[in-house]
Amino acid sequence: MKELSNSPAATRALKPETLAQAPALIAQYPQKRSATMPLLHLVQEDRGYITQEDMTWVADQVGVTPMQVLEVVTFYPMYRQSPIGRRHVRVCRTLSCALRGSYALMESLEQSLNCKRGETSPDGDFTLEFVECIADCGCGPVVHVDHAMHENVKPEDAVQFATQLKATLKDPSYGQNPPVPGTPEWNG
């Protein structure tokens, strides 16, 4: 197996732990190219998004061209090619949530967070996106903020919800204790 490249251009800002995990991850697959998506997840978890240099590095590790990695990155919506805000807000837009007001919720969040959907706010605090089904159809509208799910976030509660999100920006313990399903924190 080809050794991991440690050139500064290829690995800039990737943590040593990320680089150390790559060989074992690749070894789990009978064909190296099958590790493309797991390596992209690893890089994105480390950096927060995937750069051209990262795609070249992944291509080198799995024996494909950078264009083939770019095709994967641009095909799947979970991969990002630019930095996201300090809080990544994703609103479900599929039928169950839409019928319960997710589109009106998104409009209100755009106003309250000073952020257009599909973009990052000018201050870099929020990235706001519509996403497909979050698989919690009975409790919509559903909003994922970073790794936490918030259920039953009604459009009329958007301003209060946005205020709570803004407060997390000043909370040093934010994200250290993710909510547990069925608790009030889980339900927003």
C-alpha positions in Angstrom: 0.0 0.0 0.0 1.2 3.5 -0.9 2.5 5.4 2.2 0.5 8.5 3.3 1.8 11.7 1.8 3.0 14.1 4.5 3.8 17.0 2.2 2.6 20.3 3.7 0.4 21.1 0.7 -1.4 17.8 0.9 -1.9 17.6 4.7 -2.2 21.2 5.8 -4.2 21.6 8.9 -5.1 17.9 9.1 -4.4 16.6 12.6 -1.8 13.9 13.2 -4.6 11.7 14.5 -6.5 12.0 11.2 -3.4 11.0 9.2 -2.8 8.1 11.6 -6.3 6.7 11.2 -6.2 6.7 7.4 -4.1 3.5 6.8 -6.3 1.4 9.1 -9.4 2.7 7.5 -8.2 1.9 4.0 -7.1 -1.6 5.1 -10.8 -2.4 6.0 -11.7 -2.5 2.3 -10.8 -5.1 -0.3 -10.3 -2.4 -2.9 -8.6 0.9 -1.7 -11.0 3.1 -3.8 -13.9 1.8 -1.6 -12.4 3.9 1.3 -13.0 7.1 -0.6 -16.1 8.1 1.2 -14.9 7.1 4.7 -11.7 9.1 4.1 -13.7 12.1 3.0 -15.8 11.8 6.2 -12.6 11.6 8.2 -11.1 14.7 6.6 -14.4 16.7 6.9 -14.7 15.7 10.6 -11.2 17.1 11.1 -11.3 20.3 9.0 -15.0 20.9 8.8 -15.0 20.9 5.0 -13.0 19.4 2.1 -10.4 21.3 0.1 -8.9 20.7 -3.3 -5.8 19.6 -1.5 -7.8 17.1 0.6 -9.4 15.6 -2.5 -5.9 15.2 -4.0 -4.7 13.6 -0.8 -7.6 11.2 -0.7 -7.1 10.4 -4.4 -3.5 9.5 -3.7 -4.4 7.3 -0.8 -7.0 5.3 -2.7 -5.4 5.2 -6.2 -8.0 7.2 -8.1 -7.8 10.6 -9.8 -8.6 13.9 -7.9 -11.5 14.3 -10.5 -13.0 11.0 -9.3 -12.9 12.2 -5.7 -14.4 15.6 -6.8 -17.3 13.6 -8.4 -18.0 12.0 -5.1 -17.8 15.2 -3.1 -20.1 17.1 -5.5 -22.6 14.2 -5.8 -23.3 13.7 -2.1 -24.9 16.6 -0.3 -23.2 15.7 3.1 -19.8 16.8 1.8 -18.9 20.5 2.1 -16.3 22.4 0.1 -16.3 25.5 2.1 -16.3 26.4 5.8 -19.6 26.4 7.7 -20.7 28.7 10.5 -20.1 28.1 14.1 -23.6 26.5 14.2 -24.8 24.4 11.4 -28.6 24.6 11.2 -30.4 22.1 9.0 -34.2 22.2 8.6 -36.0 19.2 7.2 -38.1 20.1 4.2 -39.7 16.8 3.2 -43.4 16.2 3.3 -44.2 15.6 6.9 -42.1 18.6 8.1 -43.3 20.8 5.2 -47.0 20.1 6.1 -46.2 21.2 9.7 -44.5 24.4 8.6 -40.8 23.9 7.8 -40.9 26.3 4.9 -42.3 29.1 7.1 -39.9 28.1 9.8 -37.0 28.5 7.4 -38.2 32.0 6.3 -38.4 33.1 9.9 -35.0 31.6 10.8 -33.5 33.4 7.8 -34.7 36.7 9.3 -33.8 35.9 12.9 -30.3 34.6 12.2 -29.5 37.1 9.4 -28.7 34.2 7.1 -30.0 33.1 3.8 -30.7 29.4 3.3 -27.8 27.6 1.7 -25.4 30.3 3.0 -23.3 31.3 6.0 -24.2 34.4 7.9 -21.9 37.4 7.3 -20.6 37.1 10.8 -19.8 33.4 10.3 -22.0 32.3 13.2 -24.6 30.3 11.3 -25.0 28.2 8.2 -28.6 27.6 7.4 -29.7 24.8 5.0 -32.7 22.8 4.0 -32.1 19.0 4.1 -34.1 16.0 3.1 -35.8 13.7 5.6 -34.1 13.5 9.0 -36.2 10.4 9.8 -38.3 11.9 12.6 -41.5 12.5 10.7 -43.9 12.4 13.6 -42.2 15.3 15.4 -41.8 17.9 12.7 -40.7 20.4 11.9 -37.3 19.0 12.8 -34.1 21.0 13.0 -30.6 19.6 13.4 -28.1 22.0 14.9 -24.7 20.6 14.7 -25.2 17.1 16.1 -28.3 17.8 18.1 -31.9 17.2 16.9 -34.7 19.6 17.9 -38.2 18.3 17.3 -41.5 20.2 16.9 -39.8 23.6 16.2 -42.9 25.5 15.0 -42.7 28.6 12.8 -44.2 30.7 15.5 -41.3 29.6 17.8 -38.6 30.5 15.4 -37.6 33.8 16.9 -37.2 32.2 20.4 -35.4 29.2 18.9 -33.0 31.6 17.1 -32.4 33.5 20.4 -31.5 30.2 22.0 -29.1 29.4 19.2 -27.4 32.8 19.5 -27.0 32.1 23.2 -25.0 28.9 22.5 -22.4 31.0 20.8 -21.4 32.3 24.2 -21.7 29.0 26.1 -18.3 27.2 26.5 -20.0 24.0 27.4 -22.1 23.9 24.2 -22.0 20.5 22.5 -20.2 18.7 25.3 -23.3 16.9 26.5 -25.4 16.1 23.4 -29.1 15.7 24.1 -30.6 12.2 24.6 -33.7 11.1 22.7 -36.9 11.6 24.8 -35.5 14.4 27.0 -36.7 18.0 26.9 -33.3 19.0 25.5 -33.8 16.6 22.6 -37.2 18.1 21.8 -35.8 21.7 21.7 
